[in-house]
Amino acid sequence: MVAPSGPLEATAPELPPYRLGELRTADEKERLRRETGGRIGQCATALSAVEGRVLTAVQAERVNRVRTFAQQARETMDKDPGEARSFAAKGRTFAEALLAELK
């Protein structure tokens, strides 16, 4: 067994990534939460509208995406309202596409 020839190097703990969300004011965070809540509501309305309908595989996939993005938005709302708004916007986009196709 060979002993190390030099001193052992200690590695510094890795710093968490820089997050812009942490720089927002309380008013900005509240505005983002309200916008996100509205978008999550639009997702829920779309999901209610398709409930019980026979869907194609593509439509069913869109429903799953709406649910997933809305859930991600709810989960990240307190931690990063900006990211939550982004998730909710994606869900709303899929919801709008789904509803337009079903008309």
Buried (B, 14 or more C-beta within 10 A) or exposed (E): EEEEEEEEEEEEEEEEEEEEBEEBEEEEBEBBBEBBBEBBEBBBEBBEEBEEEEBEEEBEEBBEBBBBBBBBBBEBBEEBBBBBBBBBBBBBBBBBBBBEEEE
